């Protein structure tokens, strides 16, 4: 008879102290299989810090539109030291990558959970740009991550599509990625996690695999993050992401 391993039990307890699982009662076999995999076997791979692992999972859950699991994991993330500002920045950064329609319920759920824990909202502002500087600063950040590729994207954009490149610089990067609260290496890992979980974004995923490599997140880190996401996003998306990683960063 299978049982939940001591390692899985300890890792689960660290996130969810004294949590009484209803599924443990109704679906004990499933919970034993899942907990042993997600909270023991998977965590043993690589060397991802607990906070980083939880932030990547939260980003992937937003992209996956799994609100109930997000609320559960957000509680766990806060229990192991992910700060309210870090949580808010994860949700805010999801907006340009998944769209406000998909982020909306997660913003409200995050606010409710933070307020229930006594956190006063709004939090301290993290914006570093103004309407006058957002394009300039966003473009500079893009180039610092992706290099000459950005100039090429601008040069090759048809006249009726150049506005999208300008939006990417000013809005995606200028309004969001330039914010404080998370460093660039973490933000690139979050973007990788979101694009992986979204699926169907392989060209953009490859771009951000290269972006991660450029800011110091090497292949082993990406494989470690992907492995931590596997129990939550499933094998097809994980395997697609591995293929992308191998194409961008060959063995």
C-alpha positions in Angstrom: 0.0 0.0 0.0 1.4 3.4 -1.0 1.9 6.1 1.6 3.0 9.7 1.5 6.7 9.9 2.0 8.2 11.7 5.0 9.9 14.2 2.7 6.6 15.0 0.8 4.8 15.4 4.1 7.4 17.8 5.5 7.5 19.9 2.3 3.7 20.0 2.2 3.6 21.0 5.9 6.0 23.8 5.3 3.6 25.4 2.8 0.4 24.5 4.4 0.8 24.1 8.2 -2.0 22.0 9.8 -3.9 21.9 6.5 -6.7 19.3 6.5 -7.0 18.0 2.9 -10.6 17.0 1.9 -9.1 15.1 -1.0 -7.0 13.1 1.4 -10.3 11.7 2.6 -12.2 11.3 -0.6 -9.3 10.5 -3.0 -6.4 9.1 -0.9 -4.7 7.2 -3.8 -4.6 10.3 -6.0 -3.2 12.5 -3.2 -0.6 9.9 -2.3 0.6 9.7 -5.9 0.5 13.5 -6.5 2.1 14.5 -3.2 4.9 12.0 -3.5 5.6 13.3 -7.0 5.1 17.1 -6.5 6.4 17.5 -3.0 9.2 14.9 -3.0 10.4 13.6 -6.4 10.1 16.9 -8.3 11.5 19.1 -5.6 14.6 16.8 -5.4 15.5 17.8 -9.0 17.8 20.8 -9.4 18.5 23.4 -6.8 15.6 25.9 -6.9 15.0 28.0 -3.9 11.6 27.5 -2.3 10.6 31.1 -2.9 11.6 31.0 -6.5 9.8 27.7 -7.0 6.6 29.1 -5.6 6.8 32.4 -7.6 7.2 30.4 -10.8 4.2 28.1 -9.9 2.0 31.2 -9.2 2.9 32.7 -12.6 2.1 29.4 -14.3 -1.2 29.0 -12.5 -2.3 32.5 -13.6 -1.5 31.6 -17.2 -3.2 28.3 -16.8 -6.3 30.0 -15.4 -6.5 27.8 -12.4 -7.9 30.2 -9.7 -8.6 27.7 -7.0 -5.1 26.2 -7.1 -3.6 29.7 -7.3 -5.4 30.7 -4.1 -4.2 27.6 -2.3 -0.6 28.1 -3.5 -0.6 31.8 -2.8 -1.2 31.0 0.8 1.7 28.6 0.8 3.9 31.1 -1.0 3.2 33.7 1.7 3.9 31.1 4.4 7.4 30.5 3.1 8.4 34.2 2.7 7.2 35.4 -0.7 6.4 39.0 0.2 3.1 40.9 -0.7 5.0 43.1 -3.1 6.5 40.1 -4.8 3.1 38.5 -5.1 1.6 41.7 -6.6 4.4 42.0 -9.1 3.8 38.5 -10.3 0.2 39.3 -10.9 0.9 42.7 -12.5 3.5 41.1 -14.8 1.0 38.6 -16.0 -1.2 41.4 -17.5 1.0 42.0 -20.7 1.6 38.3 -21.2 -1.9 36.8 -20.6 -4.1 39.9 -20.9 -6.2 41.6 -18.3 -9.2 39.4 -18.9 -7.2 36.4 -17.6 -5.5 38.3 -14.9 -8.6 40.1 -13.5 -9.9 37.4 -11.1 -6.3 36.7 -9.9 -5.9 40.4 -9.0 -9.0 40.4 -6.9 -8.2 37.0 -5.3 -4.8 38.2 -4.4 -6.2 41.4 -2.8 -8.7 39.4 -0.8 -6.0 37.0 0.5 -3.6 39.8 1.4 -6.3 41.8 3.2 -7.4 38.7 5.1 -3.8 38.5 6.4 -3.9 42.1 7.5 -1.9 43.6 4.6 -3.0 47.2 4.0 -3.6 48.0 0.3 -2.5 49.6 -1.9 1.1 48.6 -1.4 4.0 50.9 -1.9 4.3 51.8 -5.6 7.0 50.1 -7.7 6.7 52.0 -11.0 10.0 53.6 -12.3 8.7 55.2 -15.5 6.4 58.1 -16.5 4.3 58.7 -19.6 7.3 60.6 -20.9 10.0 58.0 -20.2 8.2 54.7 -20.5 9.2 54.1 -24.2 12.8 55.1 -23.7 13.3 53.1 -20.6 11.4 50.1 -21.9 13.4 50.0 -25.1 16.6 50.3 -23.2 15.6 47.4 -20.9 14.6 45.3 -24.0 18.0 45.9 -25.6 19.8 45.0 -22.3 18.0 41.7 -22.3 17.7 40.8 -26.0 20.5 42.9 -27.6 20.5 43.7 -31.4 17.4 41.5 -31.9 15.2 44.5 -30.9 16.6 46.8 -33.5 16.0 44.0 -36.1 12.4 43.7 -35.0 11.8 47.4 -35.4 13.6 47.5 -38.8 11.6 44.6 -40.2 8.2 45.7 -38.9 5.9 46.9 -41.7 4.5 50.4 -41.4 1.1 49.1 -40.4 2.6 47.0 -37.6 5.3 49.1 -36.1 2.9 50.3 -33.4 3.0 46.7 -31.9 6.8 47.0 -31.5 6.3 50.4 -29.9 3.7 49.0 -27.5 6.1 46.1 -26.6 8.7 48.7 -25.6 6.6 51.2 -23.9 3.8 49.1 -22.4 5.1 45.5 -21.9 8.6 46.5 -20.8 8.2 50.2 -20.0 5.1 50.0 -17.9 5.6 46.5 -16.3 9.1 44.9 -16.6 10.9 48.1 -15.5 9.1 48.0 -12.1 11.0 47.3 -8.9 9.9 44.6 -6.4 11.5 41.8 -8.5 14.9 41.7 -10.2 15.2 41.1 -14.0 16.5 37.5 -13.6 13.3 36.6 -11.6 11.1 38.5 -14.0 12.5 36.5 -17.0 11.9 33.3 -15.1 8.3 34.3 -14.5 7.8 35.2 -18.1 9.2 31.8 -19.1 6.8 30.1 -16.6 3.8 32.0 -18.0 4.6 31.4 -21.7 5.3 27.7 -21.0 1.9 27.3 -19.2 0.0 29.3 -21.8 1.0 26.9 -24.6 0.9 27.9 -28.3 3.5 30.6 -27.6 6.6 28.6 -28.7 8.1 31.5 -30.7 7.8 33.8 -27.8 8.9 31.1 -25.4 12.1 30.6 -27.4 12.7 34.3 -27.4 12.5 34.4 -23.6 14.6 31.3 -23.2 17.3 33.2 -24.9 16.5 36.3 -22.8 16.9 34.1 -19.7 20.2 32.9 -20.9 21.3 36.5 -21.6 20.5 37.6 -18.0 22.2 34.6 -16.4 19.5 32.0 -16.1 21.3 29.0 -17.7 19.8 25.8 -19.1 20.0 24.0 -15.8 17.9 26.7 -14.1 15.3 26.6 -16.8 15.1 22.8 -16.7 14.8 23.0 -12.9 11.9 25.5 -13.1 10.2 23.5 -15.8 10.4 20.4 -13.6 8.8 22.2 -10.7 6.0 23.3 -13.0 5.4 19.9 -14.5 2.9 18.6 -11.8 0.8 21.8 -12.4 0.9 22.2 -16.2 1.2 18.6 -17.4 3.5 16.7 -19.7 2.6 18.1 -23.1 3.4 21.7 -22.2 6.5 20.6 -20.3 7.7 18.6 -23.3 7.1 21.4 -25.7 9.1 23.7 -23.5 12.0 21.2 -23.3 12.1 21.1 -27.1 12.3 24.9 -27.2 15.0 24.9 -24.6 17.1 22.3 -26.5 16.7 24.3 -29.8 17.8 27.6 -28.2 20.5 26.1 -25.9 21.7 22.9 -27.4 23.6 20.3 -25.3 
